[in-house]
Amino acid sequence: MSAPTFSSPAARRDYVLQLRGEGVTFKGIAERLGISPSRARELYLKAERIRLKMPPLPIAELGMTSPVSRLPLKCRTINNLRCARFATLGQILAIGRAEMIHRYMDLSGDRAGLDEILALLDNLQGGGKAAADVKSNAAEGGSAVS
């Protein structure tokens, strides 16, 4: 069975949503599309986020209470952070860079995801609400990104 072709990425996401709505597993979707089950899940999660109109927040709008699901990261990275029981950006920032590296790599071994998180943390040091929150917290004796 050959994989169907789609006129746009949106059409592909709609197809994945339709299949999931019919109860097809990620493995079943993967077989139909000729992709891995992990990629099928990523497509589904991205389609759900778009459907729910919850796009990633711009860096300048990120704050300590920003949910992990709204961070400008890939679906796989977001899912790994959720598995590590991170719910907000503040929880990630609170443990510091070294502990984040240790915990994330122990959980997933996903170096690309870790690099993505570290790049986000580096960008946050340049500005945005989260950066101001971090600086304020550090001035009060709290933990900051190091």
ABEGO torsion letter per residue (X at the ends): XBBBBBABAAAAAAAAAAAAAAGBBAAAAAAAAGBBAAAAAAAAAAAAAAAAGBBBBBAAABBAABBAAABBBBAAAAAAAAAAGBABAAAAAAAEAAAAAAAAAAAAGBAAAAAAAAAAAAAAAAEEAAAAAAAAAAAAGBBBBX
